[in-house]
Amino acid sequence: MEYLYSYVTRFRILPKIKFNCKVTGIDFVTWSGSGGGRPFSSGRKWNVAFQDTVAVCSGVEVYQVDFVILCIGMFSDLPRTPEFPLKEGPEAFEGKVLHSMDYAMMGQGLAAALTREKRVTVVGSQKSALDIAVESPSYRHLNRFAEFMVHKPGEGFFLWLLAVLLWPLRATFLKLVKTYLTWIYPLKKYNMVPGHSLIEQLVSRMTPTLPSNFYNAVEGGSLILKRLPSFRFCHTGLILDGGANSYHPTDVVIFATGYESEEKLKNIFSSNYFQKCFAGSSYPLYRECIHPQIPQLAILGYADSPSILYTTEMRSKWLMQFLMEDDARKWETCTRRYVQDKYKRYWVSVMLQIYCNDQLCRDMRCNPRRKNSLLAELFASYGPSDYQNLTPKS
């Protein structure tokens, strides 16, 4: 907090922030088509409606601005929870039911008190579920050589040929990784072998990394793993798979089932046209921050990454440009080829994080090669520190 306060004080941002306010909707004035590829157009503005959350009777105020940057985040505000038949949902349960969002907002002390000496059921299998069950694991590094094995749209013939020639290496590597994971973890013993390929899991953002003691806790009985197509609530617990013999007693149920990030993004627009821009697609944002069909607007924080701060910072530095829609469509086609039916969870940008940063650097006329030697450029890990002090080429 001290760092944030010193930052906003130094750059005189604090007087420009409106606290205790909620944006109720944004609407584009004089909408008549695309923005012509320009970040600003004369006579075309956004109306931003907001309301004071403390003095609710004050009514709705409207600001008119030239450019809107949405920094509303993917993982907040609109929790996703399963739907249940009537009288078989949380209302039939006498214990405590909450979402991982509410659990995180409780703070460490209250959360520990809630689960102390209680039987806790966590519904989910990704990051939020593992964060609640065990300590967060570390992330392995990426290097530039790994990205040569994945074809990217817009590349020349040589890089396309290189990706084709390296495809057997990628397939062999994925097979070895899958064999290694099934060897070190008792996945078959606990019926936890995924029904999809490893490459599909990687690009679909379903890559939680387990700490070393996770399956020790499973072996000890403190963690019980279940793969469930469905379940329902009863008075004192859960009935798994809808069968009467699959009764599971519990005191607390925590839904770690993610967030409705698409709905959250759609709901901020007053226009049905802009809402439809995010329907039926995973909003293929150009450079992961510009929607090609919405003028004078950028979206930050939707480029998912193990290091979201520096990913967002890179896109913030780039944000002064509007580019063509065709490139974003090529990336959507490329993404669907890898992810298939899990397109809405795509994470190709994480596999190609360095490549995406290269594009941003070129757009900003900065040198994308951040290492001092060819070997380091190919095989050394890339991280946030490599992109410090970006300066345009003279």
C-alpha positions in Angstrom: 0.0 0.0 0.0 2.9 2.4 0.7 4.2 1.7 -2.8 0.9 2.4 -4.4 0.4 5.6 -2.4 3.8 6.9 -3.3 3.2 6.1 -6.9 -0.1 7.9 -7.2 1.3 10.8 -5.2 4.4 11.2 -7.4 2.5 11.1 -10.7 -0.4 13.2 -9.2 -3.0 10.5 -10.0 -4.8 10.5 -6.6 -6.9 13.6 -7.4 -8.1 12.0 -10.6 -9.4 8.8 -8.9 -13.1 8.7 -7.8 -13.4 6.4 -4.8 -16.7 4.7 -3.7 -18.1 4.8 -7.2 -19.4 2.1 -9.4 -19.6 2.2 -13.2 -23.2 1.2 -14.2 -22.6 1.2 -18.0 -20.7 2.7 -20.9 -22.1 3.7 -24.3 -20.6 4.9 -27.5 -21.9 8.2 -28.8 -22.5 8.7 -32.6 -21.7 5.1 -33.4 -21.6 4.6 -37.1 -19.1 1.8 -37.8 -15.4 1.1 -37.1 -13.0 3.6 -35.7 -11.1 3.7 -39.0 -8.0 2.2 -37.4 -7.4 5.4 -35.3 -7.3 5.5 -31.5 -9.2 8.8 -31.4 -11.9 10.2 -33.8 -13.4 13.7 -33.7 -17.0 13.8 -32.5 -17.0 10.2 -31.3 -16.9 9.7 -27.5 -17.9 7.3 -24.8 -20.5 8.1 -22.1 -19.4 6.6 -18.8 -22.3 6.3 -16.3 -21.4 5.9 -12.7 -23.1 6.0 -9.3 -21.8 6.8 -5.8 -22.0 3.6 -3.7 -22.1 5.5 -0.4 -24.7 8.2 -1.3 -27.0 6.0 -3.4 -29.7 8.7 -3.6 -27.4 11.0 -5.4 -28.4 9.4 -8.8 -26.3 8.5 -11.8 -23.7 10.8 -13.2 -22.3 10.7 -16.7 -18.7 11.5 -17.9 -17.9 11.9 -21.6 -14.5 10.7 -22.5 -12.4 10.1 -25.7 -11.0 6.7 -24.8 -11.9 4.0 -22.3 -9.6 1.4 -20.8 -11.3 -1.5 -19.1 -9.3 -2.9 -16.2 -12.1 -4.8 -14.5 -10.3 -8.2 -14.3 -11.2 -11.7 -15.2 -11.4 -13.3 -11.7 -13.8 -11.2 -9.6 -17.4 -9.9 -9.1 -19.4 -12.6 -11.0 -18.8 -16.1 -9.5 -19.8 -19.1 -11.6 -21.7 -21.7 -9.6 -23.4 -25.0 -10.8 -27.1 -25.1 -11.3 -29.2 -27.6 -9.3 -32.8 -28.9 -9.5 -35.3 -27.4 -7.2 -34.8 -28.4 -3.5 -31.5 -30.2 -4.4 -29.3 -27.1 -4.2 -27.6 -25.2 -1.4 -31.0 -24.4 0.2 -31.4 -28.1 1.1 -28.0 -28.1 3.0 -27.8 -27.1 6.7 -24.0 -26.3 6.5 -22.1 -23.4 5.0 -22.0 -22.9 1.2 -19.8 -20.2 -0.4 -17.7 -19.4 -3.5 -13.9 -19.1 -3.5 -14.4 -15.3 -4.0 -16.2 -15.0 -0.7 -13.6 -17.3 0.9 -10.8 -15.1 -0.3 -12.5 -11.9 1.0 -12.8 -13.3 4.5 -9.2 -12.9 5.2 -6.8 -15.5 6.7 -8.1 -15.5 10.2 -11.8 -15.8 9.4 -11.1 -18.4 6.7 -9.1 -20.5 9.1 -11.9 -20.3 11.7 -14.4 -21.4 9.1 -12.6 -24.6 8.1 -11.0 -25.5 11.5 -12.0 -29.0 12.6 -14.7 -29.1 9.8 -15.3 -31.4 6.9 -14.7 -29.2 3.9 -15.7 -30.1 0.3 -14.0 -28.1 -2.5 -15.8 -28.2 -5.8 -13.3 -27.6 -8.7 -10.0 -28.7 -10.0 -8.1 -25.6 -11.1 -6.1 -22.9 -9.4 -8.7 -21.6 -6.9 -9.4 -25.1 -5.7 -5.7 -25.9 -5.2 -5.1 -22.5 -3.5 -7.7 -23.4 -1.0 -6.5 -27.0 -0.4 -2.7 -26.5 -0.5 -0.1 -23.8 -0.8 0.4 -22.3 -4.3 3.1 -24.0 -6.3 5.9 -22.3 -8.3 5.9 -21.8 -12.0 8.5 -23.2 -14.4 10.2 -20.9 -16.8 9.7 -20.4 -20.5 12.4 -20.1 -23.1 12.4 -18.9 -26.7 13.4 -22.2 -28.3 10.2 -23.9 -27.0 8.1 -21.4 -29.0 9.7 -22.4 -32.3 7.8 -25.6 -32.1 4.4 -23.8 -32.4 3.4 -22.2 -35.7 2.1 -18.6 -35.3 0.0 -16.8 -38.0 1.7 -14.2 -40.1 5.1 -16.0 -40.1 7.3 -16.4 -43.1 8.1 -19.7 -44.9 11.3 -20.4 -43.0 9.7 -20.2 -39.5 6.7 -22.2 -40.8 9.1 -24.9 -42.1 11.0 -24.8 -38.8 7.7 -25.4 -36.8 6.9 -28.4 -39.1 10.3 -29.9 -38.7 10.2 -29.5 -35.0 6.7 -31.0 -34.7 8.0 -34.6 -34.0 10.2 -33.1 -31.2 7.2 -31.4 -29.7 5.1 -34.6 -29.9 7.9 -36.7 -28.3 8.4 -34.1 -25.6 4.7 -34.1 -24.7 4.6 -37.9 -24.7 7.6 -38.0 -22.3 6.0 -35.4 -20.0 2.7 -37.3 -19.9 4.6 -40.6 -19.1 6.6 -38.8 -16.4 3.6 -37.3 -14.8 1.6 -40.5 -14.7 4.7 -42.2 -13.2 5.4 -39.8 -10.4 1.8 -39.1 -9.5 -0.8 -41.9 -8.7 -3.3 -40.6 -11.2 -4.6 -44.0 -12.3 -5.0 -45.1 -8.7 -7.3 -42.2 -7.9 -9.0 -42.1 -11.3 -7.5 -38.7 -12.1 -6.1 -39.3 -15.6 -7.5 -36.5 -17.8 -9.6 -37.4 -20.8 -7.8 -34.9 -23.0 -4.3 -34.5 -24.4 -1.5 -32.7 -22.7 -1.3 -30.0 -25.4 -5.0 -29.4 -25.1 -4.6 -29.0 -21.4 -1.7 -26.6 -21.8 -3.4 -24.2 -24.2 -6.7 -24.5 -22.4 -5.3 -22.9 -19.3 -5.9 -26.0 -17.2 -2.4 -26.4 -15.9 -2.4 -26.3 -12.1 1.0 -27.4 -10.7 0.8 -29.6 -7.6 3.1 -29.1 -4.6 5.3 -32.1 -3.7 3.1 -33.0 -0.7 -0.3 -33.0 -2.4 -0.6 -36.7 -2.9 0.9 -37.4 0.5 -2.1 -35.6 1.9 -4.3 -37.8 -0.3 -2.5 -40.9 0.8 -3.0 -39.8 4.5 -6.7 -39.4 4.0 -6.9 -35.6 4.7 -7.7 -35.0 1.0 -10.2 -37.1 -0.9 -10.3 -36.8 -4.7 -13.5 -37.4 -6.6 -14.4 -37.1 -10.3 -18.0 -36.2 -10.5 -20.3 -35.8 -13.5 -22.9 -34.4 -11.1 -23.9 -34.1 -7.5 -26.7 -32.6 -5.4 -27.2 -31.4 -1.9 -29.0 -33.1 1.0 -29.5 -32.0 4.6 -26.2 -33.0 6.0 -23.9 -33.3 2.9 -23.7 -34.2 -0.7 -25.1 -37.1 -2.8 -22.5 -37.9 -5.5 -23.5 -39.0 -9.0 -27.1 -38.7 -8.0 -27.0 -42.1 -6.2 -28.3 -42.8 -2.8 -25.3 -45.0 -1.9 -22.8 -42.2 -2.7 -23.6 -40.1 0.4 -20.7 -37.7 1.3 -21.1 -35.9 4.7 -19.7 -32.4 4.9 -19.9 -29.2 6.9 -18.6 -26.6 4.4 -18.9 -26.6 0.6 -16.7 -24.1 -1.3 -17.3 -23.6 -5.0 -13.9 -23.0 -6.7 -15.7 -23.0 -10.1 -14.4 -19.8 -11.6 -16.0 -16.6 -12.7 -18.3 -15.4 -15.4 -15.7 -13.1 -16.9 -17.4 -12.9 -20.3 -20.7 -11.9 -18.8 -18.9 -9.3 -16.6 -17.3 -7.8 -19.7 -20.5 -7.9 -21.7 -22.7 -6.3 -19.0 -20.6 -3.1 -18.8 -21.8 -2.2 -22.3 -25.2 -0.6 -22.7 -25.3 -1.3 -26.5 -26.5 -4.7 -27.6 -24.1 -4.5 -30.6 -21.1 -4.3 -28.3 -22.4 -7.1 -26.1 -22.7 -9.3 -29.1 -19.1 -8.7 -30.0 -18.2 -10.9 -27.1 -20.8 -13.6 -27.7 -19.8 -16.9 -29.4 -16.1 -16.1 -29.3 -13.4 -15.8 -26.8 -13.1 -12.1 -27.8 -10.0 -12.4 -30.0 -8.3 -9.2 -28.9 -5.6 -7.8 -31.1 -2.4 -7.9 -29.1 -4.7 -9.2 -26.4 -6.0 -5.8 -25.5 -7.8 -4.2 -28.5 -11.2 -5.5 -29.8 -11.2 -4.9 -33.6 -14.9 -4.1 -33.7 -15.1 -1.7 -30.8 -13.5 1.8 -31.4 -11.6 3.9 -28.8 -11.5 1.2 -26.2 -8.9 -1.2 -24.8 -9.2 -4.1 -22.4 -6.3 -4.8 -19.9 -6.0 -7.8 -17.7 -7.6 -10.4 -20.0 -4.2 -11.6 -21.4 -3.9 -14.5 -19.0 -0.4 -15.4 -17.9 1.5 -16.8 -14.9 2.9 -13.3 -14.4 -0.1 -11.1 -15.1 1.5 -7.9 -13.8 4.2 -7.7 -16.4 2.0 -9.1 -19.1 -0.4 -6.2 -18.5 2.4 -3.7 -18.2 3.7 -4.7 -21.7 0.2 -4.2 -23.2 -0.1 -0.9 -21.3 3.1 0.4 -23.0 1.7 -0.7 -26.4 -1.8 0.7 -25.9 -1.5 3.8 -28.1 -2.1 1.9 -31.3 -5.1 0.6 -33.2 -4.4 -2.1 -35.9 -6.2 -4.2 -38.4 -8.9 -6.7 -37.6 -7.6 -9.4 -40.0 -4.7 -10.3 -37.8 -7.0 -11.0 -34.8 -9.1 -13.3 -36.9 -6.0 -15.3 -37.9 -5.1 -15.7 -34.3 -8.6 -16.9 -33.5 -8.3 -19.6 -36.3 -4.9 -20.6 -35.0 -6.2 -20.8 -31.4 -9.2 -23.0 -32.4 -6.8 -25.4 -34.2 -5.0 -26.1 -30.9 -7.8 -25.9 -28.4 -10.8 -27.2 -30.3 -13.9 -27.5 -28.1 -12.2 -25.7 -25.2 -11.6 -22.5 -27.2 -13.1 -20.2 -24.6 -10.3 -21.2 -22.2 -7.5 -20.7 -24.6 -4.1 -19.9 -23.2 -1.9 -19.9 -26.4 -0.4 -16.6 -25.3 1.2 -18.3 -22.3 2.9 -20.9 -24.5 3.9 -18.1 -26.8 4.4 -15.4 -24.2 7.9 -14.4 -25.6 6.5 -14.3 -29.1 3.6 -12.0 -28.1 6.1 -9.8 -26.3 8.3 -9.7 -29.5 5.3 -8.4 -31.4 4.6 -5.7 -28.8 8.3 -4.7 -28.9 8.3 -4.4 -32.7 5.1 -2.3 -32.6 6.8 0.0 -30.1 10.1 0.0 -32.2 12.0 -1.6 -29.4 14.5 -4.5 -29.8 12.7 -7.8 -29.1 16.0 -9.6 -28.4 16.6 -9.0 -24.7 19.6 -11.3 -24.2 23.3 -10.8 -24.7 24.1 -13.9 -26.7 22.4 -16.4 -29.1 22.5 -19.3 -26.7 21.0 -17.2 -23.9 18.4 -15.9 -26.4 17.3 -19.5 -27.3 17.5 -21.4 -24.1 17.7 -19.0 -21.1 14.4 -18.2 -19.3 12.6 -15.0 -20.1 10.9 -13.0 -17.3 9.7 -9.6 -16.3 13.2 -8.2 -15.6 14.2 -8.8 -19.3 11.7 -6.1 -20.4 12.9 -3.3 -18.1 13.9 0.0 -19.7 12.3 -0.5 -23.1 13.5 2.2 -25.4 12.5 2.7 -29.0 15.3 2.3 -31.6 16.7 5.5 -33.0 
